Amino acid sequence: MRLAVFIERDGVLNKARVERQHQVSPVMLEEFRVCRAARPLLQRLKAAGFILIATTNQPALSHGHLSRRELDRMHDLLRRELPLDDILVCPHDESDDCPCRKPRPGLLSEAGFTWQLNLDRSFVISDKWQDAEAARQLGCTSVVIESPWLGSGHHDLVVTSLAAAVEKVLQLHATPNLVFA
Ligand SMILES: [Zn+2]
């Protein structure tokens, strides 16, 4: 079975504006800015054998503020810039009560099937509590990057940057029995 690193998209792989203490996801290709610094970091994870999967909640799809076509254009760009194996999207709104809107773990469990993953030894990197909660439900290890969106729920490790998160993942992967501090 393979191992994956799930990575939250907005704020980690692409820049997201902040308005009234909320991240605002881009809805046009023109405002979509890939975090280029992520490229060599993701390449290190790939070299270690991980499947790299970006995940994202995009309720603007169900609201009609974001078109599928525009999202596809953004994700084509994201795939060109970063060595991602897959990009998984929840298009629903909270009121749709779907199984895939994070913190629900549907996107992760779907990927677990598709990619034949060992989720117990897979990782989640994010700057939001929702991803840490999805990770907890499926037994993935969560490495969260300090941000205003971490909440007070469970997460396994806190770091200050994507670079530090990647370092942690590689370290834990090399020594799986390491006890969390
Ligand atoms: Zn959904």
Residues whose N, C-alpha, C, O or C-beta is under 5 A from the ligand:
A	BS01	ZN	C90 P91 H92 C98 C100 R101
